[in-house]
């Protein structure tokens, strides 16, 4: 995670949206239809944001005020606020409204350097509403200059035990098969927590997802460690995300697996909870990715570059590790292999900084270090 290959006076050859060649400019022997001098500044792979909830309606300002006054995230949730208030507002919005609300959020992430962005459902709750959310994400993807990957998130359970059983059955019999049939998502995510889904319930839904050809991932160990990490490792999840409450056993389990540890420093900053143990995860041998977790309640963070800078300051990553976590590793956390690095055969997604030193990306606070963003060999920002 700490090894970067830095080329001085480098050149890229791009064709058909892909990188054809990369190396020292003096080594280029081919011919180009057009050339562009970027002015000797730093060029990095396009950032990958592997965890966002960019489609929602309403706001959580009342939650913010309550939390500042001393209420905890879980107290707000139990009182009917939190995610449940966003579910109500999102259900009341039309697809057109949801897309219109999400567009500027995605554009902000794109301007910060994110060329590929994962967007989750999860604020629909009802089966039909979750499908509607995924339809909105598909429309957003069709209209966005960034690459959008959709994830079906099973976020909150019904309050009654009997209703929980029926809901899990609905998810497995109706929702997941329909999502797979229509290609509305590439993965299924489940929020495993004391006030959310329990391990046994999540495992049922994950088995169904894998049987329908979908990858799996978890929100896990955000407030309590109740076996979510262990489930994710056992079932071969692409990633386990959050991990603020993960202990040594969970760190060791991830480090011995092929599952990515995705940390979300914006949550720790906004909620005032302990930061995920990024340093200990890396030192144990785990592969770490970083995302914004852009959402209205726990991480109103609209910059993927800022998330990487926070990971350095709050999670103990080095600048080199943060760049790997926000590019190659974040791509792995989404199960994609054609982006996240500047290499022949990969998508020509890259960011151009204002300055010559690549460390500016994670150093700058309060301003955007990104001058230009290129997606598929086309300049879309700058």
C-alpha positions as CSV (number, residue, x, y, z in Angstrom):
1,X,0.0,0.0,0.0
2,X,3.0,2.4,0.4
3,X,4.6,1.8,-3.0
4,X,3.9,4.4,-5.7
5,X,5.7,4.5,-9.1
6,X,6.4,8.2,-9.8
7,X,7.5,9.1,-13.4
8,X,9.2,12.4,-14.0
9,X,8.5,14.2,-17.3
10,X,5.9,11.5,-18.2
11,X,3.6,11.1,-21.2
12,X,0.4,9.3,-21.8
13,X,-0.9,7.9,-25.1
14,X,-4.7,7.6,-25.2
15,X,-6.9,6.0,-27.8
16,X,-10.5,4.9,-27.8
17,X,-11.0,6.0,-24.1
18,X,-8.1,3.7,-22.9
19,X,-4.5,4.2,-22.1
20,X,-2.3,2.8,-24.9
21,X,1.1,3.7,-23.4
22,X,2.7,5.4,-20.4
23,X,6.3,6.2,-19.8
24,X,9.0,8.9,-19.9
25,X,8.2,11.4,-22.6
26,X,11.7,10.8,-24.1
27,X,10.8,7.1,-24.6
28,X,7.7,7.8,-26.8
29,X,8.3,6.7,-30.4
30,X,4.8,6.6,-31.7
31,X,2.7,9.1,-33.6
32,X,-0.2,11.0,-32.2
33,X,-3.1,12.7,-33.9
34,X,-3.0,15.5,-31.3
35,X,-0.8,16.3,-28.3
36,X,-1.5,18.3,-25.1
37,X,1.1,19.7,-22.7
38,X,-0.3,19.7,-19.2
39,X,2.4,22.0,-18.0
40,X,4.6,19.8,-15.8
41,X,2.0,19.3,-13.0
42,X,1.1,16.1,-11.2
43,X,-1.2,13.6,-12.9
44,X,-2.7,10.8,-10.8
45,X,-5.2,8.0,-11.5
46,X,-8.8,9.0,-11.3
47,X,-10.1,8.6,-7.8
48,X,-12.6,5.9,-7.0
49,X,-15.3,6.6,-4.3
50,X,-16.3,3.1,-3.2
51,X,-19.1,4.1,-0.7
52,X,-21.7,6.8,-1.1
53,X,-25.4,7.3,-0.6
54,X,-25.7,10.1,-3.0
55,X,-29.4,9.7,-3.8
56,X,-31.7,11.0,-1.1
57,X,-34.4,13.6,-0.4
58,X,-34.9,15.8,2.7
59,X,-32.3,16.8,5.2
60,X,-31.0,15.8,8.6
61,X,-30.4,19.2,10.1
62,X,-32.6,18.4,13.1
63,X,-30.4,15.4,13.7
64,X,-27.3,17.5,13.5
65,X,-28.7,20.0,16.0
66,X,-29.7,17.1,18.4
67,X,-26.3,15.5,18.1
68,X,-24.6,18.8,18.9
69,X,-26.8,19.0,22.0
70,X,-25.6,15.6,23.1
71,X,-27.8,12.9,21.5
72,X,-26.1,9.9,20.1
73,X,-26.7,8.5,16.6
74,X,-28.5,5.5,17.9
75,X,-30.7,7.6,20.2
76,X,-31.7,9.7,17.2
77,X,-32.5,6.6,15.2
78,X,-34.6,5.1,18.0
79,X,-36.6,8.3,18.3
80,X,-37.6,8.1,14.6
81,X,-35.0,10.4,13.2
82,X,-31.8,9.4,11.4
83,X,-32.1,7.1,8.5
84,X,-35.9,6.6,9.0
85,X,-36.5,10.3,8.4
86,X,-34.6,10.1,5.2
87,X,-36.5,7.0,4.2
88,X,-39.8,9.0,4.6
89,X,-38.5,12.0,2.6
90,X,-37.1,9.8,-0.2
91,X,-40.3,7.8,-0.5
92,X,-42.2,11.0,-1.0
93,X,-40.0,12.2,-3.8
94,X,-40.4,11.4,-7.5
95,X,-37.7,9.8,-9.5
96,X,-37.1,13.1,-11.3
97,X,-36.7,14.9,-8.0
98,X,-34.3,12.3,-6.7
99,X,-32.1,12.5,-9.8
100,X,-32.2,16.3,-9.8
101,X,-31.1,16.3,-6.1
102,X,-28.3,13.8,-6.7
103,X,-26.8,15.4,-9.8
104,X,-24.9,18.3,-8.0
105,X,-23.7,15.8,-5.3
106,X,-22.1,13.6,-7.9
107,X,-20.8,16.6,-9.8
108,X,-19.1,17.8,-6.6
109,X,-17.4,14.4,-6.2
110,X,-16.4,14.4,-9.8
111,X,-14.8,17.9,-9.4
112,X,-12.9,16.5,-6.4
113,X,-11.3,13.9,-8.7
114,X,-13.7,10.9,-8.4
115,X,-14.1,9.4,-11.9
116,X,-15.9,6.3,-10.6
117,X,-18.5,6.5,-7.8
118,X,-20.5,3.8,-6.1
119,X,-24.1,4.9,-5.2
120,X,-26.3,2.8,-2.9
121,X,-30.0,2.5,-2.6
122,X,-31.3,1.8,0.9
123,X,-33.6,4.8,1.6
124,X,-36.5,3.1,-0.1
125,X,-37.3,0.4,2.5
126,X,-40.4,-0.9,0.7
127,X,-39.5,-3.3,-2.1
128,X,-41.1,-1.1,-4.8
129,X,-39.3,1.9,-3.3
130,X,-35.9,0.2,-3.4
131,X,-36.5,-0.6,-7.1
132,X,-37.5,3.0,-7.7
133,X,-34.3,4.2,-6.0
134,X,-32.2,1.9,-8.2
135,X,-34.0,3.2,-11.3
136,X,-33.1,6.7,-10.2
137,X,-29.5,5.7,-9.8
138,X,-29.6,4.2,-13.4
139,X,-30.9,7.4,-14.7
140,X,-28.3,9.3,-12.8
141,X,-25.6,7.1,-14.3
142,X,-26.9,7.7,-17.8
143,X,-26.7,11.4,-17.4
144,X,-23.4,11.7,-15.4
145,X,-19.9,12.1,-16.8
146,X,-18.6,10.0,-13.9
147,X,-18.8,6.3,-13.9
148,X,-21.6,5.3,-11.6
149,X,-21.9,1.8,-10.1
150,X,-25.1,0.9,-8.2
151,X,-25.4,-1.2,-5.0
152,X,-28.6,-2.5,-3.5
153,X,-28.4,-1.7,0.2
154,X,-30.6,-3.4,2.7
155,X,-30.4,-0.7,5.2
156,X,-32.9,-0.9,8.1
157,X,-35.2,-3.7,9.3
158,X,-38.8,-3.4,10.3
159,X,-39.3,-2.9,14.1
160,X,-41.3,-6.0,14.8
161,X,-39.7,-9.5,14.7
162,X,-42.4,-11.1,12.6
163,X,-42.2,-8.3,10.1
164,X,-38.4,-8.7,9.9
165,X,-38.8,-12.4,8.9
166,X,-41.3,-11.4,6.2
167,X,-39.0,-8.6,5.0
168,X,-36.0,-10.9,4.6
169,X,-38.2,-13.3,2.7
170,X,-39.4,-10.5,0.4
171,X,-35.8,-9.4,-0.2
172,X,-34.7,-12.9,-1.2
173,X,-37.8,-13.9,-3.2
174,X,-38.7,-10.6,-4.8
175,X,-36.1,-7.8,-4.6
176,X,-32.8,-9.5,-5.2
177,X,-34.0,-11.6,-8.1
178,X,-35.6,-8.6,-9.8
179,X,-32.5,-6.5,-9.3
180,X,-30.4,-9.2,-10.8
181,X,-32.7,-9.8,-13.7
182,X,-32.8,-6.2,-14.6
183,X,-29.1,-5.6,-13.9
184,X,-29.9,-2.7,-11.6
185,X,-26.9,-3.3,-9.2
186,X,-23.6,-5.1,-9.2
187,X,-23.6,-5.9,-5.4
188,X,-25.8,-6.2,-2.4
189,X,-24.9,-4.5,0.9
190,X,-26.4,-5.1,4.3
191,X,-26.1,-2.9,7.4
192,X,-25.1,-5.2,10.2
193,X,-25.5,-3.5,13.6
194,X,-27.4,-3.9,16.9
195,X,-30.1,-1.5,15.8
196,X,-30.1,-2.8,12.2
197,X,-29.7,-6.3,10.7
198,X,-28.2,-9.2,12.6
199,X,-25.6,-11.7,11.3
200,X,-28.0,-14.6,10.6
201,X,-30.4,-12.3,8.6
202,X,-27.6,-10.8,6.6
203,X,-26.2,-14.2,5.7
204,X,-29.6,-15.3,4.3
205,X,-29.6,-12.3,2.0
206,X,-26.0,-12.6,1.0
207,X,-26.5,-16.3,0.1
208,X,-29.4,-15.2,-2.1
209,X,-27.4,-12.4,-3.7
210,X,-24.5,-14.7,-4.6
211,X,-26.9,-17.3,-6.0
212,X,-28.1,-14.5,-8.3
213,X,-24.6,-13.6,-9.4
214,X,-24.3,-10.4,-7.3
215,X,-21.3,-9.5,-5.2
216,X,-21.7,-8.7,-1.5
217,X,-20.4,-6.1,0.9
218,X,-21.3,-4.9,4.5
219,X,-21.7,-1.9,6.6
220,X,-20.1,-3.4,9.7
221,X,-18.6,-2.6,13.1
222,X,-19.6,1.0,13.0
223,X,-20.8,1.2,16.6
224,X,-20.5,-2.4,17.9
225,X,-18.7,-5.6,16.8
226,X,-21.5,-8.2,16.5
227,X,-19.9,-10.6,14.0
228,X,-20.3,-8.6,10.8
229,X,-16.7,-8.6,9.9
230,X,-16.4,-12.3,10.5
231,X,-19.5,-12.9,8.2
232,X,-18.0,-10.8,5.5
233,X,-14.7,-12.6,5.5
234,X,-16.4,-16.0,5.7
235,X,-18.7,-15.3,2.8
236,X,-16.1,-13.6,0.6
237,X,-17.4,-10.1,0.6
238,X,-15.7,-7.5,-1.6
239,X,-15.4,-5.2,1.3
240,X,-16.4,-4.6,4.9
241,X,-17.0,-0.9,5.4
242,X,-16.8,1.5,8.5
243,X,-14.9,-0.6,11.1
244,X,-14.8,2.2,13.7
245,X,-15.6,-0.4,16.4
246,X,-13.3,-3.2,15.0
247,X,-10.9,-4.8,17.5
248,X,-7.8,-6.9,17.1
249,X,-9.8,-10.1,16.2
250,X,-11.6,-8.3,13.4
251,X,-8.4,-6.7,12.1
252,X,-6.7,-10.1,12.0
253,X,-9.7,-11.6,10.3
254,X,-9.6,-9.0,7.5
255,X,-5.9,-9.2,7.2
256,X,-6.0,-12.9,6.5
257,X,-8.7,-12.6,3.8
258,X,-9.1,-11.2,0.4
259,X,-11.8,-8.8,1.6
260,X,-11.1,-5.0,1.5
261,X,-11.4,-2.9,4.6
262,X,-13.1,0.4,3.5
263,X,-12.8,3.2,6.0
264,X,-14.9,6.3,6.0
265,X,-13.2,9.2,8.0
266,X,-16.0,11.7,7.2
267,X,-18.2,9.7,9.6
268,X,-15.8,9.9,12.5
269,X,-15.4,13.6,11.9
270,X,-19.1,14.4,11.6
271,X,-20.4,12.1,14.4
272,X,-17.4,12.5,16.7
273,X,-16.8,8.8,17.1
274,X,-13.5,7.0,17.1
275,X,-11.8,6.8,13.7
276,X,-11.5,3.4,12.1
277,X,-8.1,1.7,12.9
278,X,-6.5,2.3,9.5
279,X,-2.9,2.2,10.7
280,X,-3.4,-1.1,12.6
281,X,-5.3,-2.6,9.6
282,X,-2.4,-1.8,7.3
283,X,0.3,-2.9,9.7
284,X,-1.6,-6.2,10.2
285,X,-1.5,-6.8,6.4
286,X,-5.0,-5.7,5.5
287,X,-5.8,-3.9,2.2
288,X,-7.5,-0.6,2.9
289,X,-9.8,1.5,0.8
290,X,-11.2,5.0,1.6
291,X,-14.6,6.5,0.7
292,X,-16.6,9.6,1.5
293,X,-19.8,7.8,2.7
294,X,-21.6,10.9,1.3
295,X,-25.0,10.9,3.0
296,X,-27.2,13.4,4.8
297,X,-26.9,12.1,8.3
298,X,-23.4,10.9,9.2
299,X,-21.1,12.2,6.5
300,X,-22.1,15.2,4.4
301,X,-18.7,15.0,2.7
302,X,-18.7,16.1,-0.9
303,X,-15.0,15.6,-1.8
304,X,-13.3,12.3,-2.4
305,X,-9.9,14.1,-2.2
306,X,-10.8,15.5,1.2
307,X,-11.7,12.0,2.4
308,X,-8.2,10.9,1.5
309,X,-6.7,13.8,3.4
310,X,-8.8,13.0,6.4
311,X,-7.6,9.4,6.3
312,X,-4.1,10.6,6.6
313,X,-5.0,12.9,9.5
314,X,-7.5,10.7,11.4
315,X,-6.8,7.1,10.4
316,X,-3.0,7.1,10.4
317,X,-2.4,6.5,6.7
318,X,0.6,7.9,5.0
319,X,0.2,10.0,1.9
320,X,1.3,7.1,-0.3
321,X,-1.2,4.7,1.4
322,X,-4.0,7.2,1.0
323,X,-3.5,7.5,-2.7
324,X,-3.5,3.7,-3.1
325,X,-6.6,3.5,-0.9
326,X,-8.4,6.0,-3.1
327,X,-7.5,4.5,-6.4
328,X,-6.4,0.9,-6.9
329,X,-7.8,-0.5,-3.6
330,X,-11.1,1.4,-4.0
331,X,-11.5,-0.1,-7.4
332,X,-10.9,-3.6,-5.9
333,X,-13.5,-2.8,-3.3
334,X,-16.0,-2.4,-6.1
335,X,-14.8,-5.4,-8.0
336,X,-13.5,-3.5,-11.0
337,X,-10.1,-4.1,-12.5
338,X,-9.9,-1.6,-15.5
339,X,-9.4,1.6,-13.5
340,X,-7.6,3.0,-10.4
341,X,-4.2,3.1,-12.0
342,X,-2.4,4.7,-14.9
343,X,-1.4,1.7,-17.0
344,X,-1.7,0.5,-20.6
345,X,-5.1,-1.2,-21.1
346,X,-6.9,0.7,-18.3
347,X,-9.5,3.3,-18.8
348,X,-8.0,6.8,-19.5
349,X,-9.4,8.2,-16.2
350,X,-7.0,10.6,-14.5
351,X,-6.8,13.8,-12.5
352,X,-4.5,16.7,-13.1
353,X,-3.5,18.8,-10.0
354,X,-2.7,22.5,-9.8
355,X,0.8,21.7,-8.5
356,X,3.8,19.6,-9.4
357,X,3.8,17.4,-6.3
358,X,1.3,14.6,-6.0
359,X,1.1,15.0,-2.2
360,X,-0.9,18.2,-2.7
361,X,-4.0,15.9,-3.3
362,X,-4.1,14.9,0.4
363,X,-2.4,18.0,1.8
364,X,-4.7,20.8,0.7
365,X,-7.7,21.7,3.0
366,X,-10.5,24.1,2.2
367,X,-9.6,24.3,-1.5
368,X,-9.8,21.9,-4.4
369,X,-6.3,20.6,-5.4
370,X,-7.7,19.2,-8.6
371,X,-7.3,21.3,-11.8
372,X,-8.7,18.9,-14.4
373,X,-10.6,15.6,-14.4
374,X,-10.4,13.2,-17.4
375,X,-12.8,10.3,-17.9
376,X,-12.3,7.9,-20.8
377,X,-9.7,10.1,-22.4
378,X,-12.1,13.1,-22.3
379,X,-11.6,16.2,-20.2
380,X,-14.8,16.7,-18.2
381,X,-13.7,19.2,-15.5
382,X,-11.3,22.1,-16.1
